[in-house]
Amino acid sequence: MSITWENTAETQEFSADPIINRKIKTAAAGLQKSIQNYFLEFPTERDKEVVADFMLACSQQENVAIKTKRVYLIALTYLSRFLENKKSFDTITAKEFSAFLNRMYKDQTQDPSQSWISTQRTLGLALLKFFKWLAYPDLTPQERKRLPREHWPPVLKGFMLQRKKGAFADSCHAKRYLGR
């Protein structure tokens, strides 16, 4: 008995526009199919293209790992799901962005280990990077990282992530602060 494998070409279509579809396939290369399918959830072709362009820029400029690309795509998909009326990333307000991040909050009785903070920070940092890139695509990643707060895009106005409270978090912060 012999087994033959057929050459199956990737037929997933993410966009009716062949240029955007090609960008998405390139940006999503290496990601699990279930994660790649998140591109289908973005409400506009523009959002799909912008997310693909962002992921391609990160890959080309910083050689980000597949796991990092996965986090970026998940964070952007969750934000897109949260926005009402299929709102585009170009029109999101600081209030909506803050509401998205703050909905992860759980008090100490619900989440004694404060794991919600890690989730918020993981998604929030990915989104911070995305919105800085969206506002300043021509800057290098290092320039965007050092961008003063007053030059951040309006959507990031008031952007603040929680830090874990407790002895371990305080000792890590103290060591970082004191340079140890």
Secondary structure, 3 states (H helix, E strand, C coil): CCCCCCCCCCCCCCCCCHHHHHHHHHHCCCCCHHHHHHHHHCCCHHHHHHHHHHHHHHHHHHCCCHHHHHHHHHHHHHHHHHCHHHCCHHHCCHHHHHHHHHCCCCCCCCCCCCHHHHHHHHHHHHHHHHHHHHHCCCCCHHHHHCCCHHHCCHHHCCCCCCCCCCHHHHHHHHHHHHCC
